[in-house]
Amino acid sequence: MTVSRRGLTTAIGMAGALISAIGLSENERTESTEEASVAGAVESFRMAMLTGDGTELDRLCAAKLAYCHAAGHVQCKAEFIADATNGESRWRSLTFGTIDNVVQGSSALSRIMLIGEAENDRWLVPVKIEVLMVWQKQGGDWKLLAPQVLRGSSGEAITSWASNFAA
Protein backbone atom coordinates (compact mmCIF):
# COMPACT_ATOMS: atom_id res chain seq x y z
CA MET A 1 0.00 0.00 0.00
CA THR A 2 1.40 3.35 -1.02
CA VAL A 3 0.68 6.36 1.16
CA SER A 4 1.20 9.82 -0.29
CA ARG A 5 2.52 12.74 1.69
CA ARG A 6 -0.86 14.47 1.27
CA GLY A 7 -2.71 11.39 2.60
CA LEU A 8 -0.34 11.14 5.57
CA THR A 9 -0.75 14.85 6.35
CA THR A 10 -4.53 14.55 6.13
CA ALA A 11 -4.54 11.49 8.40
CA ILE A 12 -2.33 13.22 10.99
CA GLY A 13 -4.53 16.32 10.85
CA MET A 14 -7.66 14.25 11.34
CA ALA A 15 -6.07 12.36 14.23
CA GLY A 16 -5.11 15.67 15.85
CA ALA A 17 -8.62 16.99 15.41
CA LEU A 18 -10.05 13.80 16.92
CA ILE A 19 -7.70 14.02 19.92
CA SER A 20 -8.67 17.67 20.42
CA ALA A 21 -12.37 16.78 20.22
CA ILE A 22 -11.90 14.05 22.80
CA GLY A 23 -10.13 16.56 25.06
CA LEU A 24 -12.96 19.05 24.68
CA SER A 25 -15.50 16.35 25.37
CA GLU A 26 -13.66 15.43 28.58
CA ASN A 27 -13.76 19.07 29.72
CA GLU A 28 -17.41 19.29 28.82
CA ARG A 29 -18.09 16.03 30.67
CA THR A 30 -16.36 17.37 33.79
CA GLU A 31 -18.36 20.61 33.65
CA SER A 32 -21.56 18.69 32.99
CA THR A 33 -20.82 16.38 35.93
CA GLU A 34 -20.26 19.35 38.26
CA GLU A 35 -23.44 21.07 37.08
CA ALA A 36 -25.35 17.82 37.64
CA SER A 37 -23.83 17.60 41.11
CA VAL A 38 -24.98 21.15 41.91
CA ALA A 39 -28.42 20.34 40.50
CA GLY A 40 -28.56 17.35 42.87
CA ALA A 41 -27.67 19.59 45.82
CA VAL A 42 -30.39 22.07 44.80
CA GLU A 43 -32.97 19.25 44.65
CA SER A 44 -31.81 17.85 48.00
CA PHE A 45 -32.18 21.34 49.50
CA ARG A 46 -35.73 21.63 48.10
CA MET A 47 -36.71 18.26 49.57
CA ALA A 48 -35.15 19.10 52.94
CA MET A 49 -37.11 22.37 53.02
CA LEU A 50 -40.34 20.63 52.02
CA THR A 51 -40.00 17.93 54.67
CA GLY A 52 -38.37 20.09 57.38
CA ASP A 53 -35.37 17.74 57.53
CA GLY A 54 -32.91 19.53 59.82
CA THR A 55 -30.22 16.85 59.46
CA GLU A 56 -30.22 17.20 55.68
CA LEU A 57 -30.28 21.01 55.86
CA ASP A 58 -27.29 20.86 58.21
CA ARG A 59 -25.44 18.61 55.74
CA LEU A 60 -26.21 20.88 52.77
CA CYS A 61 -25.48 24.26 54.37
CA ALA A 62 -22.01 25.68 54.91
CA ALA A 63 -20.97 26.50 58.46
CA LYS A 64 -20.76 30.20 57.52
CA LEU A 65 -24.19 30.28 55.82
CA ALA A 66 -25.74 33.74 55.50
CA TYR A 67 -29.43 33.29 54.54
CA CYS A 68 -30.64 36.65 53.17
CA HIS A 69 -34.42 37.18 53.15
CA ALA A 70 -36.19 39.59 50.79
CA ALA A 71 -36.94 42.04 53.60
CA GLY A 72 -33.22 42.26 54.42
CA HIS A 73 -33.22 39.96 57.45
CA VAL A 74 -30.10 37.74 57.54
CA GLN A 75 -29.88 34.45 59.43
CA CYS A 76 -26.87 32.31 60.30
CA LYS A 77 -26.98 28.55 59.71
CA ALA A 78 -28.36 27.66 63.16
CA GLU A 79 -31.12 30.31 62.97
CA PHE A 80 -32.11 29.29 59.45
CA ILE A 81 -32.33 25.58 60.30
CA ALA A 82 -34.22 26.28 63.54
CA ASP A 83 -36.81 28.38 61.67
CA ALA A 84 -37.09 25.84 58.84
CA THR A 85 -37.71 22.92 61.21
CA ASN A 86 -39.58 24.32 64.24
CA GLY A 87 -43.01 23.48 62.81
CA GLU A 88 -44.42 27.00 63.20
CA SER A 89 -44.51 27.30 59.41
CA ARG A 90 -44.25 24.47 56.92
CA TRP A 91 -44.31 23.98 53.18
CA ARG A 92 -47.50 22.43 51.88
CA SER A 93 -45.98 22.39 48.38
CA LEU A 94 -42.60 23.50 47.11
CA THR A 95 -41.26 23.35 43.57
CA PHE A 96 -38.30 24.99 41.92
CA GLY A 97 -39.49 26.19 38.53
CA THR A 98 -36.74 27.53 36.33
CA ILE A 99 -33.30 26.43 37.54
CA ASP A 100 -30.08 27.79 36.04
CA ASN A 101 -26.81 26.44 37.42
CA VAL A 102 -23.39 27.87 36.57
CA VAL A 103 -20.19 26.28 37.87
CA GLN A 104 -16.79 27.95 37.98
CA GLY A 105 -14.11 25.97 39.79
CA SER A 106 -15.15 25.42 43.41
CA SER A 107 -18.01 27.94 43.24
CA ALA A 108 -21.45 27.70 41.71
CA LEU A 109 -24.50 29.88 41.25
CA SER A 110 -28.04 28.56 41.09
CA ARG A 111 -30.84 30.88 40.07
CA ILE A 112 -34.24 29.41 40.76
CA MET A 113 -37.89 30.35 40.72
CA LEU A 114 -39.31 29.05 44.00
CA ILE A 115 -43.02 28.33 43.82
CA GLY A 116 -45.05 26.90 46.66
CA GLU A 117 -47.55 27.25 49.46
CA ALA A 118 -46.44 27.81 53.02
CA GLU A 119 -48.82 27.31 55.91
CA ASN A 120 -48.95 28.07 59.59
CA ASP A 121 -51.73 27.64 62.11
CA ARG A 122 -53.83 30.41 60.54
CA TRP A 123 -52.96 30.97 56.90
CA LEU A 124 -52.00 29.33 53.67
CA VAL A 125 -49.62 31.67 51.85
CA PRO A 126 -48.81 31.33 48.14
CA VAL A 127 -45.12 31.99 47.44
CA LYS A 128 -43.42 32.80 44.15
CA ILE A 129 -39.95 34.28 44.52
CA GLU A 130 -36.68 34.27 42.66
CA VAL A 131 -33.68 33.02 44.62
CA LEU A 132 -29.98 33.23 43.88
CA MET A 133 -27.98 30.53 45.66
CA VAL A 134 -24.21 30.67 46.04
CA TRP A 135 -22.64 27.23 46.47
CA GLN A 136 -19.07 26.34 47.42
CA LYS A 137 -17.42 22.96 47.02
CA GLN A 138 -16.10 21.88 50.42
CA GLY A 139 -14.52 18.47 50.94
CA GLY A 140 -16.00 17.14 47.70
CA ASP A 141 -19.57 18.25 48.53
CA TRP A 142 -21.48 21.33 47.40
CA LYS A 143 -22.45 23.49 50.41
CA LEU A 144 -24.96 26.32 50.32
CA LEU A 145 -23.09 29.45 51.36
CA ALA A 146 -25.49 32.30 50.62
CA PRO A 147 -29.06 32.06 49.34
CA GLN A 148 -30.48 35.49 48.51
CA VAL A 149 -34.16 36.09 47.87
CA LEU A 150 -34.49 38.60 45.05
CA ARG A 151 -37.13 41.29 45.00
CA GLY A 152 -38.67 42.76 41.91
CA SER A 153 -35.97 41.44 39.62
CA SER A 154 -36.58 40.16 36.14
CA GLY A 155 -33.36 38.20 36.50
CA GLU A 156 -31.68 39.84 33.49
CA ALA A 157 -28.82 41.26 35.54
CA ILE A 158 -28.28 37.92 37.24
CA THR A 159 -28.26 36.04 33.95
CA SER A 160 -25.65 38.48 32.64
CA TRP A 161 -23.60 38.21 35.83
CA ALA A 162 -23.82 34.41 35.76
CA SER A 163 -22.54 34.45 32.18
CA ASN A 164 -19.59 36.57 33.26
CA PHE A 165 -19.04 34.30 36.28
CA ALA A 166 -18.67 31.26 34.04
CA ALA A 167 -16.29 32.99 31.62
Secondary structure, DSSP 8 states (H G I E B T S, - for coil): ----HHHHHHHHHHHHHHHHHHHHHHHHHHHHHHHHHHHHHHHHHHHHHHHT-HHHHHHHB-TT-EEE-TTS-EEEHHHHHHHHHSSSSEEEEEEEEEEEEEEETTEEEEEEEEEEEEE-SS-EEEEEEEEEEEEEEETTEEEEEEEEEE-S--SHHHHHHHHHHH-
